[in-house]
Amino acid sequence: GNGRFIRFARGVTSQISVAANTTLALQDVVLKDFSPTAVTLGSGATLQFGDACRIELATNETLDTDAKKLKFSTGTSILVGNGTTITMGMADAIEVASGATLKLQDLRITALSDAYYLKLSGSTSKVELHDTELCLDGHFTFTTGHVDVYGDSVISGQDHGFEWTSEGSLTIKSDASLKMDRGTTFVYN
């Protein structure tokens, strides 16, 4: 994409169609006002975000079907919420491949649990939290990969737990904070 951008029309579905059994891999492109509903996937088709993809959301989104899954395959991508909320509606609704990094910026992700989770596929997968809130809707176990925290991020969820079992690092960078909301339990194994 050479850093070019694609602006999506708000509220319009099926703006990009991916044929059956095809993978559309985007790289070095900015997707403005992106919504998973703007993409139609044929049977067995996938949409993957690669290195230098910047996905800017305009509205709250619910990721509850295979067609709405966000898959980050290579390099470093950024998902910019602009204050919006993503509601997890299925397992591995957001997936980061081994060796890939996903930056979550100014975003709120709700309904996280062991049933509806953010999936890091390998020990070299990484998520960076930039002023992001992770809202638990049940116990959530982080089993693999790395997390780096920049800015002010929060993990919340009354009477729910965030369990770290990954051999990877959980690093809070300088001038950053990770707050655990009252009533949320942090377990480190």
C-alpha positions in Angstrom: 0.0 0.0 0.0 3.0 2.4 0.3 1.3 4.0 3.2 -1.7 5.0 1.2 -5.2 5.0 2.9 -8.5 3.5 2.2 -11.5 5.4 3.7 -14.6 3.3 4.4 -18.1 4.8 4.1 -19.7 4.6 7.6 -22.6 2.2 7.9 -22.1 0.6 4.5 -21.5 -3.1 4.4 -19.6 -5.2 1.8 -17.2 -2.6 0.6 -14.5 -5.2 0.1 -15.2 -8.8 -1.1 -12.7 -11.6 -0.8 -13.4 -14.6 -3.0 -13.8 -18.1 -1.6 -10.6 -19.9 -0.5 -8.6 -16.7 -1.0 -6.4 -14.7 1.5 -6.3 -11.0 1.2 -3.1 -9.8 3.0 -2.9 -6.0 3.5 0.4 -4.3 4.3 1.7 -0.8 4.7 -1.8 0.8 4.4 -4.1 2.9 6.5 -7.7 1.9 6.8 -9.8 4.9 8.0 -13.2 4.4 9.5 -12.8 0.6 9.2 -15.5 -1.8 10.3 -15.4 -5.5 9.9 -18.9 -5.4 8.5 -17.4 -3.6 5.5 -15.7 -6.8 4.4 -17.4 -9.8 2.9 -15.5 -13.1 3.0 -16.3 -16.0 0.7 -16.2 -19.6 2.1 -12.7 -20.3 3.4 -11.5 -16.8 2.7 -9.5 -14.7 5.2 -8.4 -11.1 5.6 -5.0 -10.6 7.2 -3.3 -7.4 8.4 0.4 -7.4 7.9 3.3 -5.1 8.6 2.6 -1.4 8.9 -1.2 -1.6 8.7 -3.0 1.1 10.7 -6.7 0.3 11.3 -8.7 3.3 12.6 -12.1 2.5 13.9 -15.0 5.0 13.8 -17.7 3.2 15.7 -18.1 0.5 18.4 -17.7 -3.0 17.0 -18.8 -6.5 18.1 -16.6 -9.3 16.8 -19.0 -12.3 16.9 -18.5 -14.1 13.5 -15.6 -15.6 11.6 -16.1 -12.8 9.0 -15.4 -10.2 11.7 -12.2 -11.7 13.2 -9.2 -9.5 13.1 -6.0 -11.4 12.2 -2.6 -9.8 12.4 -0.1 -12.0 10.5 3.3 -10.3 10.2 5.3 -7.3 11.4 3.8 -4.5 13.5 0.2 -3.3 13.0 -1.8 -0.7 15.0 -5.5 -0.8 15.9 -6.6 2.7 16.8 -9.9 3.0 18.6 -10.3 6.7 18.8 -12.2 6.1 22.1 -14.4 3.3 20.7 -15.2 -0.1 22.1 -14.6 -3.6 20.7 -16.8 -6.3 22.2 -15.4 -9.8 22.0 -18.2 -12.1 20.9 -16.2 -15.3 20.1 -13.0 -17.1 20.8 -9.8 -15.6 19.2 -11.8 -12.7 17.7 -8.5 -10.8 17.6 -5.5 -13.0 16.7 -1.8 -12.1 16.6 0.5 -14.5 14.8 3.8 -15.7 16.1 6.4 -13.0 15.5 3.8 -10.3 15.0 3.1 -7.2 17.1 -0.3 -5.5 17.6 -0.5 -2.0 19.1 -3.8 -1.3 20.7 -4.3 2.5 21.0 -7.1 4.5 22.7 -9.4 1.5 22.7 -11.7 -0.3 25.1 -12.0 -4.1 24.7 -15.0 -5.6 26.6 -16.3 -9.1 27.3 -12.8 -10.7 27.6 -12.7 -14.1 29.2 -11.3 -17.5 28.7 -14.2 -18.2 26.3 -13.9 -14.9 24.4 -10.2 -13.9 24.2 -7.4 -12.1 22.5 -5.2 -14.8 21.0 -1.4 -14.6 20.8 -0.4 -17.6 18.7 3.2 -18.0 19.8 5.8 -17.1 22.3 7.1 -14.3 20.0 3.6 -12.7 19.6 3.3 -9.3 21.3 0.5 -6.9 22.2 1.2 -3.3 23.2 -1.4 -1.4 25.2 -1.4 2.3 24.5 -4.0 4.0 26.7 -6.2 0.9 26.4 -8.7 -0.7 28.8 -9.3 -4.5 28.9 -12.7 -5.2 30.5 -13.1 -8.7 31.8 -16.4 -10.6 31.6 -15.0 -13.7 33.3 -11.7 -15.1 34.3 -9.0 -14.4 31.6 -5.8 -16.3 31.3 -2.9 -14.9 29.3 -1.0 -18.1 28.3 1.6 -17.1 25.7 3.4 -14.1 24.2 4.4 -10.7 25.5 2.5 -7.5 26.6 4.1 -4.1 26.8 2.3 -1.2 28.4 2.6 2.4 27.3 0.6 5.4 28.6 -2.2 4.7 31.1 -3.9 1.4 30.6 -6.4 -0.4 32.8 -7.6 -4.0 33.4 -11.1 -4.0 34.9 -13.8 -6.5 35.7 -15.6 -6.7 39.1 -15.1 -10.1 40.7 -13.0 -11.4 37.7 -9.4 -12.4 37.4 -6.6 -11.7 35.0 -4.1 -14.6 35.2 -0.6 -14.4 33.7 0.9 -17.8 32.9 2.9 -16.9 29.8 6.7 -17.4 29.9 6.8 -14.1 28.0 7.2 -10.7 29.6 4.6 -8.3 30.9 6.5 -5.0 30.8 5.3 -1.6 32.0 7.4 1.0 30.2 8.7 4.2 31.7 6.1 6.9 32.3 3.4 4.3 31.9 0.9 2.7 34.3 -1.2 -0.5 34.4 -4.1 -0.1 36.8 -6.1 -3.1 38.1 -9.6 -1.9 38.8 -11.1 -2.4 42.3 -12.5 -5.9 42.5 -10.3 -7.3 39.7 -7.8 -10.0 40.8 -4.3 -10.3 39.2 -2.7 -13.7 39.4 0.9 -14.3 38.3 2.0 -17.9 37.8 
